[in-house]
Amino acid sequence: MISRLSIRDLALMDRTSLDLGKGFTVVTGETGAGKSVLLGAFSLLAGNRAGKTIVRKDAEECLVEAELDVGNDKRFIQVLEELDLPACDEGLLLIKRTVHVSKAGRITVNGGAATLAQLQKLGELWIDFHGPGEPQKLMRADTQLGMLDLYAGVEESLNRYREVWKRRQEILKSIHEMSSAEKLSEDEITFLKSQIENLESLDLTDEAVQKLEREHARSTRAQELSQLFGQMDAALGSEGIAQDLPKILKVAQSIARIDADADALAQRLQGLAAEADDIRADFARLARGLSADESEIENLDTKMNLWLEFRRKYGPTVESVRLKRDSLKNRLMSQGDIEARVEKLKGEAARDEKELKKLADSLHATRVKAAEKLAATAKKMLGSLGFKKADLKIDVAAAELGPMGADRVQFQFCANAGQDLLPLDQIASSGEAARVMLALKTVLAAVDNTPVLVFDEVDANVGGEIGAQVGRELAALGKKHQVFCVTHLPQVAALGHAHLVVTKTQDDRSTSVVIEPVHTKKKDRELEIARMLGDRTSKVALTHARELLDSAE
């Protein structure tokens, strides 16, 4: 749940910080007071996109920050690991987001930088919005199937099905590509073979290419190197320092016999003589390595020219040339065994299709059973929301294999006795659809593990006792979730475990919005509910407000 929420310079709000608790929280305020600011803050934290216009006038950026108590929920631990984001400390998930007017905003999760996509992935775990447009989503087949699957608890089976489906789709794509691949001409095949043969004559590793470049450089300047090696041998040999060092060493040793402090220097000279001999021997070895074999030099030239050609065509790196070699080999190989490979892939696709049908049959059986139970439970809930004679059926019909199975799910509804069941989008008014959605959401709450539910005027188009029942159902949801509801109904507001009031103040220069909790101030809450009843100064309204609050306790 959200335990703390901080907002700064968002829309008309200057700054606020709220401590939030469990249960059912109602949000009220006059029309146009700015109740949407709170919903906007939740939306930002959930990873929804936002324009620069949400930043308060004359401010550079807006900030929304939340502290969520997720405890030891393994889903959050797993997703944070998958997204490579910092783990929670003591079960607290910290989300911070800024939107800047002139540069990119910033998102952090548990102190680490995050992307909008990562924030959206997290948002799917902890918050679910139900606004004025939500009932329209209920008309969509994918929404109806998603609700049924949530109730049926088929996540694991569905994941397995989708895994096999994805694999089969990739196989079918490969079959299509291979079957439609253009056959190469004989000349093209000959050229391919020649290119591959030349590429394979090279050792395409970084070390081997570097060695080739060194050896080629030496071979092309062999005569010059030979002369230089000769000069070096003379300088280090009897014509150079070798004839002088023994004399110098003898003098140094004589000095050391007289002055012990020179002993170390004499030893260094002795070491220098030995080192000079070693260096001379190493240079001689390099000189012997110079190839005078014309065929070897020609071979180096050939390989170097090939390497330079391929680097120009396929480079610039050894890796890119190596990848091109492999690509050409695969292309050539594909010419010889396309038919055999296609047949092999067709066999794999057939096996996957057989498995898909088996998995789809299992999903179908589970969905049919769950559909009957969900419809009956939701129908009972609809009765408490004013549809005493309503009927609801969830039809699960067989269909072609698809990414979600082989079922076509359709919610059918009639509001009154004697009417035919028809698809929701053909008969439900917006008010009816809203109550059907609420009934389904209430039933699904028993299996839905999304901790935070946000309802925006879900009680629109209802009132009286039905409005009160809507409030009771939302309060019941608050026993298993943290529920926020923006409402205009006093019957609903009185049932909140917590109550936030949004007010707007303005003067000649500015307008600002303030959110204040009133559930800890009984008198203030009575005044707010009296205002919702029509007149906060009326004794009748105040008495009615007290009665609503007393009956809710």
Buried (B, 14 or more C-beta within 10 A) or exposed (E): BBBBBBBBBBBBBBEBEBEBEBBBBBBBBBEEBBBBBBBBBBBBBBBBEBEEEBBBEEBEBBBBBBBBBBBEBEEBBEBBEEBEBBEBEEEBBBBBBBBBBEEEBBBBBBEBEBEBEBBEBBBEBBBBBBBEEBBBBBBEBEBBBBBBBBBBEBEEBBEBBBEBBEBBEEBBEBBEEBEEEEEBEEEBBEEBEEBBEBBEEBEBEEEBBEEBEEBBEBBBEEEEBEEEBEEBBEBBBEEBBBEEBEEBBEEBBEBBEEEEEBBEEBBEBBEBBEEBBEEBEEBBEEBEEBBEEEEEBEBBEEBBEBBEEBBEEBBEEBEEBBEBBEEBBEBBEBEEEBEEBBEEBBEBBEEBBEBBEEBBEBBBEBBBEBBEEBBBBBBEBBBBBBBEEBBBBBBBEEBEBEEBBBBBBBBBBBBEEEEEBEBBBEBBEEBBBBBBBBBBBBBBBEEBEBBBBBBBBBBBBBBEEBBBBBBBBBBBBBEBBBBBBBBBBBBBBBBBBBBBBBBBEEEEEEEBBBBBBBBEBEEBBBBBBBBBBEEBEBEEBBEBBBEBBEEBE
